[in-house]
Amino acid sequence: MRTLHDADVHEEVGNDQDNQFNRVGLGAVITGEENVEVMDTDSVLKDTQENFCLENFKKMLSDKILDVILLFRSRQNVPYSATVEFVSYMKSFTDVLVGELRSLLRDSLSDNITSALNSISTIFSSFRSEHCIRKLYEDHPQFISPQSLPLGARIENEMTSQGVIKTISRPNVAQYIPISKTLKSLLLNDPLFLSMIIESYNQQRESGIYRKFQDGSKYKSLRFQWDGKNILVFIQLYADGMGLTNPLASAATEHNSTMFYFLVNNLDPKFYGSLSNIHLVAMCNSADLKYDEGLNILLEAIVDDLLRLETDGFEINIPSRGTFQVKAVLSQFTGDNLALNQIFGLTESFAHDYFCPLCYCTREESQKYFKEKHFRCRTPESYKLDVETLLLLREDGQLHIREVKKFCILNRLKFFNIMDNWINDCMHTCLQGIIPYVCGLVLKTLISQKILDIDQINDEISKKFSRLKIDKKNKPGLIKNNGKEGLSFKMSAAQLWAFLRYFPLSFANRIPVDNQYWHLIISLSEIIDIVMAPKLSESMLCYFEVIYASFLLQFKRLYPAASLRPKMHFLVHLPTIVRKNGPMRTFWTMNFERLNGKIKAPSHIINSFRNPQLTLVFRRQCATFNKTLCLKDSVCVNSTIESYISDFLNVDMISSFFDSSAEEIVSLTDSIKINGVNYIVGLFVIVEKSDQGFNFGKI
């Protein structure tokens, strides 16, 4: 494992002769064994003391202590005070052990060994407090410390100890990590990351197949900026809010924070599920961004950094590869609909005309037309005209025009325009929007027709998921009937998705085949399967356009009094979104939401909320730094047991696979996670694809 003192992997200190001191000499003294047949204890002790290197010993011990600290700091649910307490305990334990060794070996110790024993206690002084440990991180060249970015000030009323209320001004501060620093650290310190970036330019792409960002037209337009020799990195930004405290507690929204992350679009989408590939950009209190001043300051810092990456970039020297000039461009900005509208300077309400950020659709038109060709799409030119018109009408009290309420600073970038950012998050739009809305209406109808019962639905779903392995943790919650308000689906996005997948399988034999409401659920299930597909073809996009228009038409016919939600209109643009940016699942917010959960987990164990953003950002940077030093890959293995290859039935096959003899030892595990995907013993996976179809194998 790499350490804070040395970025390179250190070599083991001592040789076989040195280690004999522990195995034979010291062991004989402590256990009282008198007859050691291997060799003479006194001669071993004498040779060991002559070859002993004090500096190597101190470095080895310090590295081991640091390894333990890194392990503690990598766990988000462990308070930092526990690290200091553990180091203090280990120092006390070591002092006792050293004292006993001195009394046992006082007549045999050389000056070298005596100095080593005396210096053991001083090694712990570097880790005696949180300040000392924090300083070790901040002084390391690979650690990226967050910067405090002032966002203005806010006025608050505070009561003094005398009971007098006074008005004070508190600064608004964001914790900011420049993208350029993180990107440079990744390219210099992670050879695997650099290799994947370089290899991404040479990968073959199938015509008419969309599997990743590189298959879309947006990538092809940006790739012209690459000269074919240096490195061009494509940045995907994300922004969204999250709560830090219990939403049912008092002042629940006081510490709500807005998060900014980025990931590198050059990577294959299978690596997006690994949280180590998502990097923090900024974190601040959500209230600080409600006013234009704070949001503009933060966006200007991000834009200035991206402008330097667009124009000048930076140079890196890789010993085995040579010198590269690295440049980066913002390729995508993703998030939920509300967060994107706030950042892009669009109205944050969808209950009006022109609610769609991709076209000029009115609410009336969205209820009548179900194909993109019926709407006029937004363009950078039309956006510029809207901004100019708004400036002219601002004096008359006009706050926004056709959803645009101000100019977005992100448009200062050379290769990015918010009207070219054809992005829509399928998690919020489909899983948390369309599924509960449509399923709630259909289930209410089926219950009113006496075909299904609410208790029957809950019982059957519960039984189904009790027999599952893969989706067992996504077991849907109970569906409740709230009377006139309809059915209540209080579930997470993953639970709602699992519910839609398994509901048709659970009740297909209980519902008449010709039931039109049942057909609506089946159509929705097929639509969600296409939306969430990891790979799409041009023919599938054409097919989606037809079946989605048919689905909306059928929905309006069955529920004429129910209006189509804005999120249902957004999917009209799916074919164009995929053609520009690749499958919607490659830029959904599910992975970022998972990271939100990891980052806010320590908020339940920290004692101070004076500046929780600073605490949580520093902890996240420490966790990222620990993974960098350890070169932790995207493979997580559960507990393992060791066994000889000869113990298996297929000895020859296993020996051939590992290129080892039957007497070699291998490790066995019942589960392994690769790039965020769990593989468990007993599950079936696709082994290969042939002309006849798929070949499956059992783990």
N, C-alpha and C positions, 0 to 999 in steps of 0.2 A: 504494500500500500504506500502511496506517496504521502509525504508529510509536509507540514507547514515550513519546516526548516529546509527541506530539500525537495525540489519538484521532481527529481529523478528517483527512480526506485533504488533504495539503498541496498547494498549487499549485506549479507549476513556477517555479523562480526565474529571473528574467531574461526578456528579450524577444528578438525576432529580432536587434535591434541588439547586445544583449549576447552572443548566441551567435556573432556574426560574429567576435568576438575569437578563439574557438577555431577557426572554420572558415577564417579568412583570415589574421589578423594573426600568431597563433602558428604556424600551419601554414607560412607563408612563411619565418619565421625558422628553424624546425627543418629544413625540407627544402632551404633555400638558394635557393628560387625568388625571382627578382628581379622578374620581370614578372607582376604580378597585375593583371589587367585589370578586376576587379570594382570596386575602390575603393582609395583610398590607405591603406596600412597604418598610417601614423603617425596619420592622422585618426581611423581606427577605434579604435586603441588609446587615443587621448586621450579620445574620447567614452565609451568603455567604462569607463575608470577614473573618469570623473566621475560616471557613473550607477551605479557599483558600490556595493552595500550589503553591508557586512561581516557584519552579523548574519544576513542571508538566506543568505549564502554558508556561514557556519559551520553554520547549521541544515540547509541542504541536504546538506552533507558528512556531518554527524552522522547525518542520516536514512538516507543511503545505507549508512553503516557498520552502522546498526541493522538495516537490511533484510537485510544479509548475515548478521548474528548471528541474526536470526529464522529465516532459512533453515536455518542450521546447527542451531539448537535444535529445529526442527520434525522433524528426522530422528533417530529413536530409536537408530539404529546408529552415531551419531557421538559420540565422547566429548566432554564439555564442555571438556576440556583442549585439544582441537583448535581450538575457537573462540578461546581466548586466544592460542594459537600463531599462528593465522592473523592476528589483529589485530596481534600483535607483528611479523610479517613485513610486513604492509601498512604499518605505521609506518616500518619501516626502508626499504622501497621508496619511500614518500612523501618521507622525508627526503632520499634521494638525488635524487629528481626535483625537489624544491624547490630543492636546492642548485644543480642544473644550470640551472634557470630563473633563479635570481638572477644567475648568472654570464652568462647569455645576454642578459638584459633589465635589467641593473643600471643602465643610463643612462636607461631609459625608464619605470621604475616610479614611480608616485606613492606617497605615504605610505599611502594606503588599501590599495593592492595589497600593499605591503610588509608592512603589519600583517596582512593576510589570510594571506600566506605564512608569517609568523612564528607565526600562531595554529593552523596546520594540525597541528603536532605536539602542541599542547595538547589538541586534540579527542580524540586517541586515549587521553589519560589517563583518560577516563571509562570505558574498556573495558580497562584494563591488566591486570586480574586477574579471577578468577572471583568474588571477593567484590564487586567493583564492578559486574559484570554482574548478579549476583544481586540487588544492591541496587536496580538499575534496575527489575527486575521487581517486587520487593516494594513499592516506593514508588508503583507505578502504580495508580490507583484501580480499574482493571478486572481487575487480577490478584488471584486469590483464593489466599492463602497457606495451606498446610495447618497445622492446629493440632495440637500434641502433646497427646494425651489420656492421662493416666496410668491404667493398668489394674491397679495393684497392683504386686507385686514377686515375684521368683522366687529361690530359693536355689540357688546353683551352687558347685561345688568348683573351685578354681583353684590351679595350681601356681606358686609364686613363683620368682624367679631363683635362690634358694638351694635349690630342690628341696623346699620345704615346701608341703604342700597345706593351703589354708585355705578356709573357707566364707565366701562373700560374698553379698550381696543385690543383685540387679540389678533395676532398675525395668522393668516391662512398659509399653510405650508404643505407642499407636495413632496413626496419622496420620489426622486427621479434617477433612473439609471440609463445613460445614453446607449442607444442601440449600437453605435459605432464601437464602444468599448466592449460590449458583450460579444459582438461579432468578431472583433479582433482576437479576443481571448479564446473563442471557440476554434478559430482557424489555426491559431498558434499552438494550442494545447491539446487538441483532440484530432489526431491524425485520421481517425475513421470518419469524422465529420467532414474534413477537408476532402477525403477521397470520394465520399458520396456527392459532394458538391461538384467536383470535377467530372465525375462519371455521368452526372445527370445531363450534360450537354451532348453526350454521344449515344444516348439510349434510342433505340429504334421505336418509332411510333406508328401504330396502325391507322390508316386513313378511315375516318368515319367512326372511330372508337374513342370514347372519352373516359379516361380512367384517373387522370390527375390534371393539375393545373397546366402542365406542359402541353396537354392535348388541345387546349382552348386557343381561341384567336387572340386573347389578351397576351398570352405568353409570346405568341409569334410576333405581335407588334412590338413588344418590349425587347425581344431577342435581337432585333436589328441594332440595338445599342451595344451589343457585345462584339468585340473585334476578333473573337475566336482564339485569343491567346491568353488573356487575363481572366479574372474571376468576376462574374456578374451574379450577385445574390438578389433573389426576389423575396421581399419582405411582406408577410401577412400580419397586419395589425388587428388587434381586438380590443374592444372597450365594453365594459358593462359594470353595473353596480352590484354590491353584495352587502348583506347585513352582518355585523359582527356579534351582536348580542341576541338574547332570546327575544323573538318578535312579540311575545306576550308580556314581556316585562315593561316596567315604566321607562320612558325615554328610550324606547326600542330603536328608534331611527336616528338617535343622536350621533352614533358612530358609524352610520352607513358610509361605505367607502366606494369609490369608483376605481376600477382596476384597468390598467393598460398592459397588454402582453404583445409579444410578437413571436412568430415562428418562421422558419425558412421554407419557402415554397419549393426550393430546389430538391428537397428530400422527397422520397417516395411516400405516398399517403399512409402506408402501413406503419411508418414511424411517428405519425402525428399522435397516435394514442399513447405514446410514452411521454409522461409529464416532464421528463428531463430535456425534451426538445422544445418546450414552451418556456419563454424567458420573460421576466418581469421588466416592464418599461417604467411604469409610474403607479403610484397609489396615493390617493388623497381623500379627504372627507367629501362626500357627495354634495354637501351644502356649499362647499367652496366653488363648485362649478356651476351653480345655478345662475350666477351672474356672468355676463360676458367677459368681464375683466379677468377673472380667474381662469376660465376656460381658454381664453385667447393666449394668456401667458404660457399655459402648459402646452397648448398646441404649437405655439411659436417655437418653444424649446425643441419639441419633437421634429417640427418641419426644418428648423435650422440644421439639426443633426442629419436629417435625411438629405438636405440639399448638399451638404458637404460630402456625403456618401455618393450622391448622384454625379457631382462634378469632379471632385478631386479624389475621393476615396482614400485609401491608405495602402501602404506597401508592406508586404510581409516576406520574410526570407525563410524558406523551408530548406534545411540542409540537403535533403535527398531529392528535392524537386527544383530548387532554384528560387528566383525572386518573382513574386506576383504582384500586380496592381489590382486591388480589390475595390469594386464599386458595387453599390446596392441601389435598388429602386423599390418604391412602394407599389406592390402589385395588387393587393387586396386590403380592404378594411372591412372587417366583419364584426358582428355583434347583434343584439336583438334590435327590433325595429325602433323602439323608443330611444335607446342609446345612440344609434346611428343618426336618427333625426336630430337629436340634441347636438351632436358633434358637427354634423353637416350644416347646421343652421337652418333646419326645416322645422315646421310646426310639429309639436309633440302630441298632437291630438289627431285621431283618425276618424272623428265623427264630423267630417266636412267634405266638401268637394276637393278634388285633387289630392286625396289622401295618399295615393301611391307614389313612392319616391322614384319609380321607374317610368311612369307614364302620366299623362294628364287625364286621368279617369275621374269622372264625377260619380257620386253615389248612385244616381239614377242609372247611369250607363253600366255600372258594375252589376246591377240586378238584371240587365237585359242581354249583355254581350259577354261571351265566354271564350273568345279567342283573341290573341294579342293583336291580330291584324285590324281589329276594330278600334284600337286605341292609338293615339299619337304618343310615341315614346319621347322621353326627355333626352336632350342632347346638351353638350357643353355650350353650343350656340344659343339654344333656347334658355338655358340657365343664365347666361350672361345678359340676355335681354330682360329676363325677370328681375335680376338684380338692379339693372339700370332703371327699369320702370319703378321698382320699389323706392329707389332713391329720390325719384321725382315726386312720388306720392307720399313720401314720409312726412312732409310738411303738413299734409292734410289729415294726418293721424292714421294713415294706413300702416298697419303693423306687419302684414305679410301679403304676398301676392302669389297665388297658385302654389301654396305651401312654402315658398321661399320667404324667410324672414331676415336673413343677413348673408353676407358673403362669407364663405368658408375659407379659412387660412390654408387648409390643405391644398387648395387649388394653386398655391404658389409653387408647388412642386412641378418640375418640368414634365414628368412622365405619368402624372396622376391627376385625375379630375373626378370629383365626386359623382358626376353624371355618367362617367364611364365605369363606375364601380357597381357593376351588375351583380349584387350580392343579396341574398335573402337567407336567413337562418331557418333551416328546415326543422330544427328542434322546437323553437318557439312557434313557428308558423303551423307546423303539422302536429307534432306530438302534444304540445300544450295549447293548441288553438283549435284546429279542425277536428281532431279525434274526439275530445270530450264534448264538443258542440254537437257534432253529428250523432255520435253514439248515444248521447243523452236523449236526443229527440227520438231516435229509432227505438231505443229500449223502453222509453216511456210509452211509445205506441204499442209495442209488442206486449207490454204488461197490461195496457188497457184492453187489448184484444184477448186477454186471458191465455195467451200462448206461453208466456214466461212469467215468473214471479221473482220479485227482488231477492227474496231469501234463497230461492232456487239458484239464481245466478251466482250469488256470493258463495254458496256451498259448493257448487260445481267447479267454480274457478279455484277455490281453496283446495279441493281434492286434486284437481289437475296439477297445480303447482307443487303439491306435496310429493308428487312422483317424478318431478323434473330434477335435473342437475344443472344445466346451463343457466336457465332463467329463474332458478329458485330464489335467488336474492332479489329479483325484480317482481316478486309476487305482488299483484295489485292489492290495494287496500279495499275496504268495504265500500260498496256503492250504497248511498243513502237516498231515500226519497224525501225531498223537502217540500212536498205538497205542490202548491202553485209554482214554486220556484223551479220545479223539475228535479232531475236526478243530480246528485252531487258526486263529482269525481275528484276527490282530494288525493291525488297521486302525483308522483314525480313523472318526468318525461319518460324515463325508462319503464316505469310501471304501466303507463298508458300505452306505450308501444307494445309491450308484452301482452297487455289485455287484448288489443286489436288482433294480434297474431293468433292467440289461442281461443278467442271467443268463437269464431266460426267452427273450429275443430270440436269444441265442446258442445255446441248446440245445433249442429247441422242436422241431426236426426230427430229433432224435436220441432222444427219449424217447417211449415209447408213449402215445397219447392217453388210454388208460384207466388209466394209472398213478396210483393214489390219492395217493402221496407227491408226485408232480408237481402234482396238484391242490392240495395243501396249500401249496406254494410260490406257485402262482398266486393262491390266496386271500389269502395273506400280502401279496403284492404289491399287490393291490387294497385291502386294509385300510390299508397304509402310505400309499398314494396319498390315501385319504380323510383320514387323520390329518394328513398334511402339506399338505393342500389350503389355499390362501389364502382360499377362500370356500366356505361350506357353506350348504345350505338345510335347512329343517325336514324335508323328505321324505328328504334324504340322511342325516340323523341317525337317523331311524327305520330306514332301510335298513341303516345301520352296526350298529345294535343287533342286527338279525337275523343279518347275515353274520358278525359277530364271535362271537356265541354259537355259530353253526354251526361256525366255525373252531376254537374251543376244544373243542367236542364231537368234531370230527373228529380233532384232535390227541390227545385222550385215548384215542380208539378205536385210533389207529395206534400210539401209544406209551403203553400203559397203565402201564408201569413208570416212566415219566418224569413228574415232578410239574410242575404249572403254577407258574412262577416268580411271585413277588409282582408284578413289573412287568407280567405278562400279566393279572393281575387289575385293575391300575390302569386299563387301557383300558376296562373295563366301565363306568366313570363318564364316558367321553368325551362322550356326548350332553348330560349335565347340565353338564359343564365348559364346553362350547361355548355352551350357552344362557345361561350366567352371564357368561362372559368373552370370548366370541368364539373364533375358530379357535385351536387350540393353537399354531400356528406364530407367532402374534402375541406370544406370551410364552415362546417356547423360548429356551434358553440359548446357542444357537449364536453369536449376535452378541456376547454377553458373553465367550464363550470366545475369540473372535477378538481382542477387546480385551485379554484376559489375555495373549495372545501378543505383542501390541504393547508392553504395559507391561513385561513381563519380558525383552524382547529386550536392553535395555541391561545386564541383570545379567551378561551374558557379556563385557562390555567394561569394567565398573567394577572397580576394584582393591581396594576396601574393602567388607567385609561386616559392619562393626561395626553399622551401622544401614541395611540395604539398603532398608527400607520408606520411610524419609525420602527417600533419593535418588530412588527410582523414582516416588514420589508427586509430588515437586517437578518432576521431568522431565515427568511427564504433565500437570501444571498448566501448565507452560511451553508444551507442545505445544498444549494447548487454548486458551491465551491467544493464541498466534501465529495460530491459525485464526480467532479472534474478531477480531483486528485486521485480518486480511486479508479478512474476510468470505468465507471460503472456502465455496463451496456444495457440493452433493452431486454435482457433475459433475467427473470426472477424465478428461482427454483425453491420449491417447498422443502421441508425436511427430507433428508436423504439417508439411505442405509447402504453399506458397502457389501459387495458379494463377488465371488469369483465367477468368471465367465463359464467355467466348467460346471457350475451349479445349474445352468439353464439347460432346457431341452434342446434348443437349436444352437448348439455350441459352435458348429462350423460357420453358420451364417453370421452369428454375432462376432466371432473372431475375425472373420473376413471384413465385416463392416468397420470394426475398430482397428483393423490391421494389427491385431495383438494375438498373443498366445492364449490358450485356455486357462492358464494360471494367473492371468492378469486380473486385477481388481477393478470393478466398475461401480459407479454410484447409481442407486435406484431412487426414484421419486414417484409419488402418485399424482403430482400436478406440477405444471410449469407454465409460467406466463411469458409470452413472447410478444413484444410490441403492444402490450395491453390486452392481448387475447389469451384467455385461460384454456389450457389443454389438460383434461382430466382422464385418468384411466377409465375405460369403459365407453368413452364417447367415440362416435364415428366421424371421420374427417375425409375430405377429398384427397386421394393420393395422387391421381393424375387425371388429365382430360384427354380423351381419345375421340376419334371420329364417331364412335358409337355412343358416346356420352361420357359420364363421369365414372371413375372407379373409386370405390370407397374402401377405407380400411378402418379397423377398430384399434384404438389405442390400448 
